[in-house]
Amino acid sequence: YKTNVPIWYDVVLLFTAAFTGLLMAFASLYKVETFLNRQLGKSVANKLIVACLFLGSFGVYLGRFLRWNSWDVITNPWNLFQEIAARFLFPVQYYQTWAITILLTCFFSLFYFAIKKLRLNDIGATNAIK
């Protein structure tokens, strides 16, 4: 199917949407982390944040590679549960699931903590100027 729209337009549009979504997710996660730090302490909060990043990565795998959608929790919960349970019960058989999930967790964690560090450095620089 041929169109007059250049391919770079689609690439820029998809990249911008994905990047914005990721930044918004990290902004929300930062608010959750701030709350957890106050309630549970920094050590526990950091562990929970990494767990959230892991679960989010697993969710990306379910959606991107297995083609599950959020509404499948309501419309097709049993088959979704079976797919997830199989991956936890037979992790060696589904090693690609865990390889991709761990890779995404590492990427998301590095990106999240780098943005957080940059933000904290920026706040420190702003306070030093005052």
C-alpha positions as a Markdown table, in Angstrom:
| # | Residue | x | y | z |
|---|---|---|---|---|
| 1 | Tyr | 0.0 | 0.0 | 0.0 |
| 2 | Lys | 1.7 | 3.2 | -1.2 |
| 3 | Thr | 1.2 | 6.6 | 0.2 |
| 4 | Asn | 2.7 | 10.1 | -0.3 |
| 5 | Val | 3.8 | 10.3 | 3.3 |
| 6 | Pro | 7.5 | 9.9 | 3.7 |
| 7 | Ile | 8.8 | 7.1 | 6.0 |
| 8 | Trp | 10.7 | 9.5 | 8.2 |
| 9 | Tyr | 7.4 | 11.1 | 9.2 |
| 10 | Asp | 6.2 | 7.8 | 10.6 |
| 11 | Val | 9.5 | 7.2 | 12.3 |
| 12 | Val | 9.5 | 10.6 | 14.0 |
| 13 | Leu | 5.9 | 10.3 | 15.0 |
| 14 | Leu | 6.3 | 6.8 | 16.5 |
| 15 | Phe | 9.5 | 7.7 | 18.3 |
| 16 | Thr | 8.1 | 10.9 | 19.7 |
| 17 | Ala | 5.0 | 9.1 | 21.0 |
| 18 | Ala | 7.0 | 6.3 | 22.5 |
| 19 | Phe | 9.5 | 8.6 | 24.1 |
| 20 | Thr | 6.8 | 10.8 | 25.6 |
| 21 | Gly | 5.0 | 7.8 | 27.0 |
| 22 | Leu | 8.2 | 6.5 | 28.6 |
| 23 | Leu | 8.9 | 9.9 | 30.1 |
| 24 | Met | 5.4 | 10.2 | 31.5 |
| 25 | Ala | 5.6 | 6.7 | 32.9 |
| 26 | Phe | 8.9 | 7.6 | 34.6 |
| 27 | Ala | 7.4 | 10.8 | 36.0 |
| 28 | Ser | 4.6 | 8.8 | 37.5 |
| 29 | Leu | 7.0 | 6.2 | 38.9 |
| 30 | Tyr | 9.1 | 9.0 | 40.5 |
| 31 | Lys | 5.9 | 10.3 | 42.3 |
| 32 | Val | 5.3 | 6.7 | 43.5 |
| 33 | Glu | 8.9 | 6.4 | 44.6 |
| 34 | Thr | 8.7 | 9.7 | 46.6 |
| 35 | Phe | 5.6 | 8.4 | 48.4 |
| 36 | Leu | 7.2 | 5.0 | 49.1 |
| 37 | Asn | 10.4 | 6.7 | 50.4 |
| 38 | Arg | 8.3 | 8.5 | 53.0 |
| 39 | Gln | 6.2 | 5.5 | 54.0 |
| 40 | Leu | 8.7 | 2.6 | 53.8 |
| 41 | Gly | 12.2 | 4.0 | 53.6 |
| 42 | Lys | 14.6 | 4.4 | 50.7 |
| 43 | Ser | 15.9 | 0.8 | 50.7 |
| 44 | Val | 12.5 | -0.8 | 50.5 |
| 45 | Ala | 11.3 | 1.8 | 48.0 |
| 46 | Asn | 14.2 | 1.2 | 45.6 |
| 47 | Lys | 13.5 | -2.5 | 45.7 |
| 48 | Leu | 9.9 | -1.9 | 44.9 |
| 49 | Ile | 10.7 | 0.5 | 42.1 |
| 50 | Val | 13.0 | -2.1 | 40.4 |
| 51 | Ala | 10.2 | -4.7 | 40.9 |
| 52 | Cys | 7.8 | -2.3 | 39.2 |
| 53 | Leu | 10.2 | -1.8 | 36.3 |
| 54 | Phe | 10.5 | -5.6 | 36.0 |
| 55 | Leu | 6.7 | -6.1 | 36.0 |
| 56 | Gly | 6.4 | -3.3 | 33.4 |
| 57 | Ser | 9.0 | -4.9 | 31.3 |
| 58 | Phe | 7.1 | -8.2 | 31.5 |
| 59 | Gly | 4.0 | -6.3 | 30.5 |
| 60 | Val | 5.8 | -4.9 | 27.5 |
| 61 | Tyr | 6.8 | -8.4 | 26.5 |
| 62 | Leu | 3.2 | -9.7 | 26.8 |
| 63 | Gly | 1.9 | -6.9 | 24.6 |
| 64 | Arg | 4.7 | -6.6 | 22.1 |
| 65 | Phe | 5.6 | -10.2 | 21.5 |
| 66 | Leu | 2.6 | -12.2 | 22.6 |
| 67 | Arg | 0.2 | -9.6 | 21.4 |
| 68 | Trp | -2.0 | -9.4 | 24.6 |
| 69 | Asn | -3.9 | -6.2 | 25.3 |
| 70 | Ser | -5.1 | -4.6 | 28.5 |
| 71 | Trp | -8.7 | -5.5 | 27.8 |
| 72 | Asp | -7.7 | -9.2 | 27.7 |
| 73 | Val | -7.7 | -9.1 | 31.5 |
| 74 | Ile | -11.5 | -8.8 | 31.2 |
| 75 | Thr | -12.3 | -10.5 | 27.9 |
| 76 | Asn | -9.9 | -13.4 | 28.0 |
| 77 | Pro | -8.5 | -13.8 | 31.5 |
| 78 | Trp | -8.1 | -17.6 | 31.6 |
| 79 | Asn | -5.9 | -17.8 | 28.5 |
| 80 | Leu | -3.9 | -14.8 | 29.6 |
| 81 | Phe | -3.4 | -16.5 | 33.0 |
| 82 | Gln | -2.3 | -19.7 | 31.3 |
| 83 | Glu | 0.3 | -17.9 | 29.1 |
| 84 | Ile | 1.7 | -16.1 | 32.2 |
| 85 | Ala | 1.7 | -19.2 | 34.4 |
| 86 | Ala | 3.4 | -21.3 | 31.8 |
| 87 | Arg | 6.3 | -18.8 | 31.7 |
| 88 | Phe | 6.7 | -18.9 | 35.4 |
| 89 | Leu | 6.3 | -22.7 | 35.8 |
| 90 | Phe | 8.7 | -23.5 | 32.9 |
| 91 | Pro | 11.2 | -20.7 | 32.8 |
| 92 | Val | 13.8 | -22.7 | 30.9 |
| 93 | Gln | 11.4 | -23.5 | 28.1 |
| 94 | Tyr | 10.5 | -19.8 | 27.8 |
| 95 | Tyr | 14.0 | -18.5 | 28.2 |
| 96 | Gln | 13.4 | -15.8 | 25.5 |
| 97 | Thr | 10.6 | -14.4 | 27.7 |
| 98 | Trp | 13.0 | -13.9 | 30.5 |
| 99 | Ala | 15.9 | -12.7 | 28.4 |
| 100 | Ile | 13.8 | -10.0 | 26.8 |
| 101 | Thr | 12.2 | -9.1 | 30.2 |
| 102 | Ile | 15.5 | -8.8 | 31.9 |
| 103 | Leu | 17.0 | -6.8 | 29.0 |
| 104 | Leu | 14.0 | -4.4 | 29.1 |
| 105 | Thr | 14.3 | -4.1 | 32.9 |
| 106 | Cys | 18.0 | -3.2 | 32.6 |
| 107 | Phe | 17.2 | -0.6 | 29.9 |
| 108 | Phe | 14.3 | 0.9 | 31.8 |
| 109 | Ser | 16.2 | 0.9 | 35.1 |
| 110 | Leu | 19.3 | 2.6 | 33.6 |
| 111 | Phe | 17.1 | 5.2 | 31.8 |
| 112 | Tyr | 14.9 | 5.8 | 34.9 |
| 113 | Phe | 17.8 | 6.2 | 37.4 |
| 114 | Ala | 19.8 | 8.3 | 34.9 |
| 115 | Ile | 16.9 | 10.7 | 34.5 |
| 116 | Lys | 16.4 | 10.8 | 38.2 |
| 117 | Lys | 20.1 | 11.4 | 38.8 |
| 118 | Leu | 20.2 | 14.2 | 36.2 |
| 119 | Arg | 17.1 | 15.8 | 37.8 |
| 120 | Leu | 18.6 | 15.6 | 41.3 |
| 121 | Asn | 21.9 | 17.1 | 40.0 |
| 122 | Asp | 19.9 | 19.9 | 38.3 |
| 123 | Ile | 18.1 | 20.6 | 41.6 |
| 124 | Gly | 21.4 | 20.7 | 43.4 |
| 125 | Ala | 22.9 | 23.1 | 40.9 |
| 126 | Thr | 19.8 | 25.3 | 41.1 |
| 127 | Asn | 20.1 | 25.4 | 45.0 |
| 128 | Ala | 23.8 | 26.2 | 44.7 |
| 129 | Ile | 23.1 | 29.2 | 42.6 |
| 130 | Lys | 20.7 | 30.7 | 45.1 |
